[in-house]
Amino acid sequence: MRVRCSSWLCSRRNSAARIKERKDSIALKRPVRQKIMNHSIAILGSARSDGNTARALNRLIQGLPCETIDLNQQKIAHFSYNQDYENDDFINIVERIVDAPVTILATPVYWYSYSAPMKVFIDRFTDLLFSQKPLGRKLRGCKFAFLSTGNSPHPNETISQAFSSFCDYLGIKNLGMVYACADGPFYEEPPVLNIRNYIRDAAESEKRAVLPNRR
């Protein structure tokens, strides 16, 4: 009887060992998921994809890991109370914003406000208060900056206040606002340097998080 028990125990142990070997083998074959480094993004909202705003934006992010999303190339429907949009790019863009270290909104000043493409885009953030609440909550703590261009030598206070209120309402951190008159230099350099430093520092932090520690 003791011999039978011993054989049974040996059989159980061998079976358990074989199962463990198979699991270990499967784990070794399974591809290792690598972290993806997220770049900052800039949302260009202008009727012209190559106008003054685009050129000012290029100067602002020159040499930095920041990707531009041109709203002229995206399908963004006007806000609808029924929240029914077909083949729309808005949610995909917001998901990228949530993952981005820094997001820049760039727009010309049209009648003391955002351009038409940027206004449509910002209006759609209302979706995040209704049908997309979980995604909307993820915006809290995200870092935004604002770039505007116009014909006035000074930045427009109305549009600047609108952006500040937008950030405050959604719990977004406002990194600063920069302005350029037509194709001229930026109105003030300190906000430009501040935004560039944020993007650069965020990229370095992302790189350290993605790359393995080396000694």
C-alpha positions in Angstrom: 0.0 0.0 0.0 2.9 2.3 0.8 4.5 1.5 -2.6 1.3 2.5 -4.4 1.0 5.7 -2.5 4.6 6.5 -3.3 4.1 5.8 -7.0 1.0 8.0 -7.0 2.9 10.9 -5.4 5.7 10.5 -7.9 3.2 10.5 -10.8 1.5 13.7 -9.4 4.9 15.4 -9.0 6.0 14.5 -12.5 2.8 15.7 -13.9 3.0 19.0 -12.1 6.6 19.4 -13.3 5.6 18.8 -16.9 2.8 21.4 -16.6 5.2 24.0 -15.1 7.7 23.3 -18.0 5.0 23.9 -20.6 4.0 27.2 -18.9 7.6 28.3 -18.7 8.0 27.5 -22.4 4.9 29.4 -23.4 6.0 32.4 -21.3 9.4 32.4 -23.0 7.8 32.3 -26.5 5.4 35.1 -25.7 6.6 38.4 -27.1 7.7 41.0 -24.5 5.5 44.1 -24.6 7.7 47.2 -25.0 6.6 50.6 -23.8 5.9 53.1 -26.6 7.4 56.6 -26.2 4.6 59.1 -26.7 5.4 62.4 -28.4 3.9 65.7 -27.7 1.3 66.8 -30.2 0.2 70.1 -31.8 -3.4 70.6 -33.1 -3.3 73.0 -36.0 -6.7 74.6 -36.6 -6.4 77.0 -39.5 -8.2 77.4 -42.8 -4.7 77.3 -44.3 -2.4 74.4 -43.7 0.7 76.4 -44.7 -0.3 79.9 -43.4 1.1 82.1 -40.7 -0.1 79.9 -37.9 1.5 76.8 -39.4 4.8 78.6 -39.8 4.6 80.0 -36.2 3.9 76.5 -34.9 6.8 75.1 -36.8 9.1 77.7 -35.2 7.7 76.9 -31.7 8.3 73.1 -32.0 11.3 73.1 -34.2 13.8 70.4 -33.2 11.4 68.9 -30.6 9.6 65.5 -30.6 6.2 67.0 -31.3 3.8 65.8 -34.0 1.4 68.1 -35.8 -2.2 67.1 -36.4 -3.8 69.3 -39.1 -7.5 69.5 -38.5 -8.0 70.1 -42.2 -6.9 66.5 -42.7 -9.3 65.1 -40.0 -13.0 64.5 -40.0 -14.4 66.3 -37.1 -18.2 66.7 -37.1 -20.0 69.6 -35.4 -21.2 68.8 -31.9 -24.6 67.0 -31.8 -26.7 66.5 -28.8 -27.6 62.9 -29.9 -23.8 62.1 -29.8 -24.1 60.2 -33.0 -21.1 60.6 -35.2 -20.1 58.4 -38.2 -16.4 57.9 -39.2 -15.3 60.7 -36.9 -11.7 61.3 -35.8 -12.4 63.3 -32.6 -12.2 60.5 -30.1 -9.0 59.1 -31.6 -7.4 62.5 -31.3 -8.5 62.9 -27.6 -7.1 59.5 -26.8 -3.8 60.6 -28.2 -4.0 63.9 -26.2 -4.4 61.9 -23.0 -1.2 59.9 -23.8 0.8 63.0 -25.0 3.2 64.7 -22.6 2.2 68.1 -23.9 -0.6 69.3 -26.3 -0.5 72.6 -28.2 -3.6 74.2 -29.7 -2.7 76.5 -32.5 -5.2 78.8 -34.2 -5.4 82.2 -35.9 -7.6 84.8 -34.3 -10.9 85.1 -36.2 -13.2 87.8 -35.0 -11.7 87.8 -31.5 -12.1 84.0 -31.2 -10.9 80.6 -32.5 -10.8 79.8 -36.2 -13.8 77.8 -37.5 -11.9 74.4 -37.5 -10.6 74.9 -34.0 -14.0 76.1 -32.7 -15.6 72.9 -34.0 -12.9 70.8 -32.4 -13.2 72.5 -29.0 -17.0 72.3 -29.1 -16.7 68.6 -29.4 -15.1 68.4 -26.0 -18.7 68.6 -24.8 -19.0 64.9 -25.7 -16.6 64.3 -22.9 -19.2 65.6 -20.4 -21.9 63.3 -21.7 -21.3 60.1 -23.7 -17.5 59.9 -23.1 -17.2 60.8 -19.4 -14.5 58.2 -18.6 -12.3 59.6 -21.4 -13.0 63.1 -20.3 -11.9 62.4 -16.7 -8.5 61.4 -18.1 -7.9 64.9 -19.3 -7.4 66.1 -15.7 -3.8 66.9 -15.2 -3.0 66.9 -18.9 -0.7 69.7 -20.0 -1.8 72.2 -22.7 -0.2 75.2 -24.4 -1.8 77.7 -26.7 -0.5 79.5 -29.8 -2.4 82.2 -31.6 -1.6 84.4 -34.6 -3.2 87.6 -35.9 -2.7 91.0 -37.5 -2.7 92.9 -34.2 0.7 93.7 -32.6 -0.6 92.4 -29.3 -2.3 89.1 -28.3 -6.1 89.1 -28.1 -7.3 89.0 -24.5 -10.7 87.5 -25.4 -9.3 84.3 -27.0 -6.6 84.1 -24.3 -9.4 84.1 -21.6 -11.4 81.6 -23.5 -8.4 79.2 -23.5 -7.8 79.7 -19.8 -11.4 79.0 -18.9 -11.4 75.9 -21.1 -8.4 74.6 -19.2 -9.8 75.5 -15.8 -13.1 73.8 -16.5 -11.6 70.5 -17.6 -8.8 70.4 -15.0 -6.1 70.9 -17.6 -2.8 72.4 -16.7 -2.2 75.6 -18.7 1.5 75.7 -19.6 1.3 79.2 -21.2 0.2 81.1 -24.3 2.3 82.5 -27.1 1.4 84.9 -29.9 2.9 86.0 -33.2 1.7 88.9 -35.3 1.4 87.7 -38.9 4.7 86.1 -39.9 6.7 88.1 -37.4 8.5 87.1 -34.2 6.8 85.9 -31.1 5.3 88.6 -28.9 7.2 87.4 -25.8 10.0 84.9 -25.6 9.6 83.6 -22.0 6.4 81.6 -22.7 8.0 80.2 -25.8 11.1 79.0 -23.9 8.8 77.6 -21.1 6.7 75.5 -23.5 9.8 74.3 -25.4 11.4 73.3 -22.1 8.3 71.4 -21.0 8.2 69.4 -24.3 12.0 68.7 -24.1 11.8 67.6 -20.4 8.8 65.5 -21.0 10.5 63.7 -23.9 13.6 63.0 -21.7 11.3 61.6 -19.0 9.5 59.4 -21.5 12.8 58.1 -22.8 14.0 57.2 -19.4 10.8 55.3 -18.7 10.9 53.4 -22.0 14.6 52.5 -22.2 15.9 49.8 -19.7 18.3 51.0 -17.0 21.9 50.5 -18.0 24.8 50.3 -15.5 
